[in-house]
C-alpha cells in the first residue's frame, strides 16, 4: 500500500509537470527506495528513504521534476498512517546516474553500501529504460572491485546476536537481519537473472537459489520459512506499543492475533517455532558461509 501510494502520487506529479508544457529532450528519472520499503518489509509508520536518479537532458528539467517529487512525497508522508513524516535526510537531492553509480563504487562505509545495495526501483518518469540502466549500473558497481569486496566483508560480519525470544527476532542469531544479509550475499555470489537483484525478498532469493542449485533445496525451503516467520513476527510486533509492551503480560487476544498473523494456531506454537527455526537457520547460514568462503 505504501509503495502504491508513492507511485500514484509521483505519477500525478509527472502528469501535471507535462501538462504545464515541461518536456525533456531525452532520458528520465528513476525513483528508488531504501530500507524496509526496498525489501517489502515495511510496516505502518515506516520512514521514507528515497533516492532520485536521473539521466538525459536537459539536467535542469530532471532536477526540477525531482524537486516536485520530493515536495509531493513530503506532503504524502505528513499525517499518514503508512509512512512517518519525511525528514530532510530521507528525501535526498537528485543525482545524475553517473554520480549515483560512483557513490556505490566509492561508499562512505560498508553500512552505507549495504543500504544502497538493497535499493529497489518503484517508479520511472520519462524513458522507462532509465530505470533499467539504473539497475544495471548498480549491478556493475557491485559486481567487481572495491565496492563488491567491501559489501561482501560487511555481509560476512559476525553477528553476536542477542537472547533468542520473540522481541529479538530481528537481531538474534539466525533472525531477520542474518537472513536478509545472507540473501543479499547469495545474490552477489551467483549470477543474477535478467530481473534486478533487488527485486526479490529474502524468502524468494532462497527459493530461487534452491531451484538453481546454489544451495540444497531443503535448506532453501527452511531458510525461506524462517525468513517469512521472522518478517511477519517483526512486522506484527512493530504495530504494538513499543516501550511498554511485554509478551508475558499481554492479553490472550493479542497473543492469538500475533500467532494468527504468523500463520500459527496459538501463541505457544509461535514461541516453539521461533526457538526451533532460529537454531536451524543458524546451522544453514553457517554452512552457507563455509561453502562460499571456500
One Martini backbone bead per residue (centre of mass of N, CA, C, O) as a GRO file, in nm:
protein
  294
    1UNK     BB    1   0.057   0.063  -0.020
    2UNK     BB    2   0.294   0.254  -0.004
    3UNK     BB    3   0.396   0.214  -0.294
    4UNK     BB    4   0.133   0.292  -0.440
    5UNK     BB    5   0.117   0.582  -0.327
    6UNK     BB    6   0.382   0.680  -0.442
    7UNK     BB    7   0.325   0.624  -0.743
    8UNK     BB    8   0.068   0.796  -0.766
    9UNK     BB    9   0.190   1.069  -0.693
   10UNK     BB   10   0.415   1.074  -0.911
   11UNK     BB   11   0.226   1.053  -1.155
   12UNK     BB   12   0.079   1.321  -1.103
   13UNK     BB   13   0.327   1.501  -1.122
   14UNK     BB   14   0.412   1.424  -1.408
   15UNK     BB   15   0.150   1.515  -1.548
   16UNK     BB   16   0.157   1.811  -1.455
   17UNK     BB   17   0.430   1.877  -1.580
   18UNK     BB   18   0.337   1.822  -1.875
   19UNK     BB   19   0.089   2.022  -1.882
   20UNK     BB   20   0.305   2.270  -1.851
   21UNK     BB   21   0.525   2.204  -2.091
   22UNK     BB   22   0.738   1.998  -1.958
   23UNK     BB   23   1.015   1.886  -2.144
   24UNK     BB   24   1.232   1.648  -2.251
   25UNK     BB   25   1.476   1.530  -2.465
   26UNK     BB   26   1.583   1.308  -2.250
   27UNK     BB   27   1.506   1.060  -2.054
   28UNK     BB   28   1.498   1.036  -1.681
   29UNK     BB   29   1.340   0.907  -1.374
   30UNK     BB   30   1.449   0.727  -1.090
   31UNK     BB   31   1.282   0.566  -0.818
   32UNK     BB   32   1.428   0.482  -0.503
   33UNK     BB   33   1.431   0.253  -0.234
   34UNK     BB   34   1.500   0.209   0.105
   35UNK     BB   35   1.499  -0.028   0.322
   36UNK     BB   36   1.202  -0.177   0.399
   37UNK     BB   37   1.071  -0.103   0.129
   38UNK     BB   38   1.278  -0.262  -0.049
   39UNK     BB   39   1.204  -0.553   0.116
   40UNK     BB   40   0.892  -0.564   0.183
   41UNK     BB   41   0.902  -0.476   0.527
   42UNK     BB   42   0.684  -0.282   0.588
   43UNK     BB   43   0.536  -0.058   0.824
   44UNK     BB   44   0.368   0.136   0.994
   45UNK     BB   45   0.574   0.425   1.008
   46UNK     BB   46   0.765   0.436   0.781
   47UNK     BB   47   1.050   0.552   0.670
   48UNK     BB   48   1.178   0.754   0.432
   49UNK     BB   49   1.404   0.629   0.159
   50UNK     BB   50   1.506   0.833  -0.112
   51UNK     BB   51   1.596   0.817  -0.463
   52UNK     BB   52   1.705   1.039  -0.735
   53UNK     BB   53   1.755   0.930  -1.075
   54UNK     BB   54   1.919   1.071  -1.358
   55UNK     BB   55   1.882   1.095  -1.727
   56UNK     BB   56   1.972   1.340  -1.938
   57UNK     BB   57   1.796   1.604  -2.121
   58UNK     BB   58   1.779   1.842  -1.931
   59UNK     BB   59   1.890   1.856  -1.612
   60UNK     BB   60   1.695   2.077  -1.504
   61UNK     BB   61   1.439   1.920  -1.554
   62UNK     BB   62   1.492   1.676  -1.366
   63UNK     BB   63   1.543   1.842  -1.110
   64UNK     BB   64   1.263   1.975  -1.097
   65UNK     BB   65   1.102   1.712  -1.076
   66UNK     BB   66   1.236   1.616  -0.813
   67UNK     BB   67   1.136   1.848  -0.639
   68UNK     BB   68   0.839   1.771  -0.673
   69UNK     BB   69   0.863   1.492  -0.554
   70UNK     BB   70   0.961   1.574  -0.273
   71UNK     BB   71   0.717   1.748  -0.199
   72UNK     BB   72   0.499   1.525  -0.232
   73UNK     BB   73   0.621   1.321  -0.023
   74UNK     BB   74   0.609   1.507   0.217
   75UNK     BB   75   0.300   1.536   0.209
   76UNK     BB   76   0.224   1.234   0.222
   77UNK     BB   77   0.374   1.182   0.513
   78UNK     BB   78   0.170   1.358   0.635
   79UNK     BB   79  -0.052   1.222   0.823
   80UNK     BB   80   0.037   0.906   0.796
   81UNK     BB   81  -0.023   0.564   0.846
   82UNK     BB   82   0.228   0.445   0.667
   83UNK     BB   83   0.406   0.707   0.717
   84UNK     BB   84   0.659   0.891   0.805
   85UNK     BB   85   0.778   1.183   0.836
   86UNK     BB   86   0.974   1.350   0.621
   87UNK     BB   87   1.292   1.415   0.613
   88UNK     BB   88   1.570   1.537   0.474
   89UNK     BB   89   1.730   1.258   0.458
   90UNK     BB   90   1.494   1.085   0.304
   91UNK     BB   91   1.515   1.320   0.065
   92UNK     BB   92   1.712   1.336  -0.173
   93UNK     BB   93   1.892   1.460  -0.395
   94UNK     BB   94   1.949   1.474  -0.707
   95UNK     BB   95   2.098   1.229  -0.936
   96UNK     BB   96   2.315   1.132  -1.139
   97UNK     BB   97   2.393   0.832  -1.256
   98UNK     BB   98   2.701   0.858  -1.235
   99UNK     BB   99   2.698   0.946  -0.933
  100UNK     BB  100   2.554   0.700  -0.818
  101UNK     BB  101   2.762   0.490  -0.909
  102UNK     BB  102   3.002   0.621  -0.757
  103UNK     BB  103   2.882   0.589  -0.472
  104UNK     BB  104   2.898   0.280  -0.481
  105UNK     BB  105   3.207   0.253  -0.546
  106UNK     BB  106   3.242   0.508  -0.308
  107UNK     BB  107   3.180   0.459  -0.009
  108UNK     BB  108   3.175   0.551   0.324
  109UNK     BB  109   3.054   0.258   0.391
  110UNK     BB  110   2.929  -0.052   0.442
  111UNK     BB  111   2.647   0.044   0.530
  112UNK     BB  112   2.588   0.226   0.292
  113UNK     BB  113   2.616   0.001   0.082
  114UNK     BB  114   2.396  -0.184   0.190
  115UNK     BB  115   2.165   0.013   0.136
  116UNK     BB  116   2.215   0.046  -0.174
  117UNK     BB  117   2.197  -0.261  -0.251
  118UNK     BB  118   1.871  -0.257  -0.159
  119UNK     BB  119   1.767  -0.105  -0.374
  120UNK     BB  120   1.439  -0.001  -0.521
  121UNK     BB  121   1.237   0.028  -0.781
  122UNK     BB  122   0.908   0.229  -0.813
  123UNK     BB  123   0.983   0.456  -1.041
  124UNK     BB  124   0.922   0.607  -1.376
  125UNK     BB  125   1.022   0.892  -1.558
  126UNK     BB  126   0.987   0.854  -1.879
  127UNK     BB  127   1.230   0.665  -1.964
  128UNK     BB  128   1.221   0.332  -1.887
  129UNK     BB  129   1.533   0.262  -1.934
  130UNK     BB  130   1.649   0.409  -1.692
  131UNK     BB  131   1.580   0.196  -1.482
  132UNK     BB  132   1.762  -0.024  -1.609
  133UNK     BB  133   2.030   0.141  -1.586
  134UNK     BB  134   2.032   0.160  -1.283
  135UNK     BB  135   2.043  -0.144  -1.230
  136UNK     BB  136   2.303  -0.193  -1.392
  137UNK     BB  137   2.486  -0.001  -1.233
  138UNK     BB  138   2.463  -0.159  -0.970
  139UNK     BB  139   2.573  -0.429  -1.070
  140UNK     BB  140   2.846  -0.323  -1.169
  141UNK     BB  141   2.945  -0.195  -0.896
  142UNK     BB  142   2.899  -0.486  -0.734
  143UNK     BB  143   3.063  -0.704  -0.923
  144UNK     BB  144   3.332  -0.534  -0.857
  145UNK     BB  145   3.579  -0.461  -0.660
  146UNK     BB  146   3.571  -0.269  -0.378
  147UNK     BB  147   3.265  -0.274  -0.331
  148UNK     BB  148   3.230  -0.578  -0.321
  149UNK     BB  149   3.432  -0.636  -0.093
  150UNK     BB  150   3.291  -0.458   0.119
  151UNK     BB  151   3.015  -0.597   0.113
  152UNK     BB  152   3.106  -0.881   0.186
  153UNK     BB  153   3.229  -0.801   0.459
  154UNK     BB  154   2.964  -0.695   0.579
  155UNK     BB  155   2.796  -0.962   0.543
  156UNK     BB  156   3.024  -1.137   0.718
  157UNK     BB  157   2.962  -1.017   0.969
  158UNK     BB  158   2.941  -1.079   1.282
  159UNK     BB  159   2.673  -1.209   1.494
  160UNK     BB  160   2.622  -1.214   1.833
  161UNK     BB  161   2.364  -1.141   1.934
  162UNK     BB  162   2.070  -1.230   2.111
  163UNK     BB  163   1.829  -1.320   2.283
  164UNK     BB  164   1.598  -1.574   2.229
  165UNK     BB  165   1.307  -1.404   2.114
  166UNK     BB  166   1.044  -1.235   1.994
  167UNK     BB  167   1.171  -0.936   2.028
  168UNK     BB  168   1.459  -1.053   1.874
  169UNK     BB  169   1.408  -1.147   1.567
  170UNK     BB  170   1.604  -0.946   1.417
  171UNK     BB  171   1.897  -0.982   1.602
  172UNK     BB  172   1.925  -1.263   1.614
  173UNK     BB  173   2.048  -1.551   1.557
  174UNK     BB  174   1.881  -1.622   1.261
  175UNK     BB  175   1.745  -1.373   1.187
  176UNK     BB  176   1.649  -1.124   0.985
  177UNK     BB  177   1.927  -1.001   0.941
  178UNK     BB  178   2.076  -1.259   0.853
  179UNK     BB  179   1.885  -1.341   0.620
  180UNK     BB  180   1.912  -1.085   0.443
  181UNK     BB  181   2.220  -1.101   0.411
  182UNK     BB  182   2.230  -1.382   0.281
  183UNK     BB  183   2.064  -1.312   0.033
  184UNK     BB  184   2.254  -1.097  -0.079
  185UNK     BB  185   2.501  -1.280  -0.090
  186UNK     BB  186   2.385  -1.476  -0.300
  187UNK     BB  187   2.354  -1.265  -0.524
  188UNK     BB  188   2.666  -1.210  -0.543
  189UNK     BB  189   2.769  -1.508  -0.597
  190UNK     BB  190   2.562  -1.506  -0.816
  191UNK     BB  191   2.405  -1.494  -1.113
  192UNK     BB  192   2.181  -1.293  -1.214
  193UNK     BB  193   1.913  -1.234  -1.356
  194UNK     BB  194   1.746  -1.009  -1.541
  195UNK     BB  195   1.643  -0.935  -1.296
  196UNK     BB  196   1.672  -0.757  -1.035
  197UNK     BB  197   1.814  -0.819  -0.740
  198UNK     BB  198   1.617  -0.611  -0.565
  199UNK     BB  199   1.323  -0.761  -0.627
  200UNK     BB  200   1.372  -0.949  -0.380
  201UNK     BB  201   1.313  -1.136  -0.125
  202UNK     BB  202   1.452  -1.356   0.083
  203UNK     BB  203   1.272  -1.602   0.024
  204UNK     BB  204   1.301  -1.589  -0.288
  205UNK     BB  205   1.606  -1.624  -0.296
  206UNK     BB  206   1.623  -1.905  -0.171
  207UNK     BB  207   1.442  -2.051  -0.377
  208UNK     BB  208   1.608  -1.976  -0.625
  209UNK     BB  209   1.872  -2.109  -0.525
  210UNK     BB  210   1.751  -2.395  -0.516
  211UNK     BB  211   1.671  -2.417  -0.820
  212UNK     BB  212   1.988  -2.349  -0.911
  213UNK     BB  213   2.191  -2.502  -0.695
  214UNK     BB  214   2.329  -2.318  -0.469
  215UNK     BB  215   2.135  -2.476  -0.281
  216UNK     BB  216   1.963  -2.670  -0.105
  217UNK     BB  217   1.631  -2.726  -0.116
  218UNK     BB  218   1.577  -2.767   0.188
  219UNK     BB  219   1.727  -2.517   0.283
  220UNK     BB  220   1.563  -2.312   0.125
  221UNK     BB  221   1.288  -2.366   0.260
  222UNK     BB  222   1.377  -2.311   0.555
  223UNK     BB  223   1.476  -2.021   0.507
  224UNK     BB  224   1.208  -1.912   0.397
  225UNK     BB  225   1.044  -1.970   0.653
  226UNK     BB  226   1.218  -1.800   0.845
  227UNK     BB  227   1.176  -1.530   0.696
  228UNK     BB  228   0.868  -1.517   0.722
  229UNK     BB  229   0.848  -1.532   1.027
  230UNK     BB  230   1.031  -1.293   1.099
  231UNK     BB  231   0.881  -1.074   0.941
  232UNK     BB  232   0.598  -1.104   1.059
  233UNK     BB  233   0.674  -1.066   1.356
  234UNK     BB  234   0.814  -0.796   1.334
  235UNK     BB  235   0.572  -0.641   1.216
  236UNK     BB  236   0.367  -0.695   1.444
  237UNK     BB  237   0.537  -0.571   1.678
  238UNK     BB  238   0.547  -0.280   1.548
  239UNK     BB  239   0.228  -0.232   1.608
  240UNK     BB  240   0.306  -0.219   1.894
  241UNK     BB  241   0.377  -0.108   2.182
  242UNK     BB  242   0.700  -0.064   2.267
  243UNK     BB  243   0.804   0.007   2.566
  244UNK     BB  244   0.548  -0.152   2.728
  245UNK     BB  245   0.588  -0.421   2.597
  246UNK     BB  246   0.480  -0.759   2.701
  247UNK     BB  247   0.438  -1.082   2.639
  248UNK     BB  248   0.357  -1.208   2.921
  249UNK     BB  249   0.121  -0.961   2.980
  250UNK     BB  250  -0.049  -0.999   2.758
  251UNK     BB  251  -0.313  -1.072   2.592
  252UNK     BB  252  -0.474  -1.334   2.449
  253UNK     BB  253  -0.566  -1.180   2.196
  254UNK     BB  254  -0.288  -1.078   2.108
  255UNK     BB  255  -0.151  -1.352   2.087
  256UNK     BB  256  -0.344  -1.464   1.871
  257UNK     BB  257  -0.286  -1.247   1.657
  258UNK     BB  258   0.014  -1.303   1.625
  259UNK     BB  259  -0.005  -1.599   1.548
  260UNK     BB  260  -0.199  -1.567   1.306
  261UNK     BB  261  -0.005  -1.372   1.143
  262UNK     BB  262   0.206  -1.637   1.134
  263UNK     BB  263   0.027  -1.909   1.081
  264UNK     BB  264  -0.070  -1.989   1.376
  265UNK     BB  265  -0.275  -2.123   1.623
  266UNK     BB  266  -0.074  -2.040   1.865
  267UNK     BB  267   0.150  -1.906   2.087
  268UNK     BB  268   0.311  -2.159   2.157
  269UNK     BB  269   0.380  -2.226   1.861
  270UNK     BB  270   0.542  -1.968   1.811
  271UNK     BB  271   0.761  -2.005   2.021
  272UNK     BB  272   0.858  -2.278   1.911
  273UNK     BB  273   0.931  -2.177   1.626
  274UNK     BB  274   1.153  -1.978   1.708
  275UNK     BB  275   1.332  -2.197   1.861
  276UNK     BB  276   1.365  -2.372   1.597
  277UNK     BB  277   1.444  -2.182   1.352
  278UNK     BB  278   1.694  -2.039   1.453
  279UNK     BB  279   1.907  -2.273   1.474
  280UNK     BB  280   1.857  -2.376   1.186
  281UNK     BB  281   1.946  -2.119   1.042
  282UNK     BB  282   2.230  -2.110   1.154
  283UNK     BB  283   2.327  -2.373   1.027
  284UNK     BB  284   2.279  -2.287   0.732
  285UNK     BB  285   2.452  -2.026   0.739
  286UNK     BB  286   2.718  -2.158   0.817
  287UNK     BB  287   2.732  -2.342   0.569
  288UNK     BB  288   2.727  -2.116   0.360
  289UNK     BB  289   2.987  -1.974   0.455
  290UNK     BB  290   3.179  -2.213   0.402
  291UNK     BB  291   3.125  -2.244   0.098
  292UNK     BB  292   3.181  -1.938   0.004
  293UNK     BB  293   3.483  -1.941   0.129
  294UNK     BB  294   3.606  -2.183  -0.064
   0.00000   0.00000   0.00000
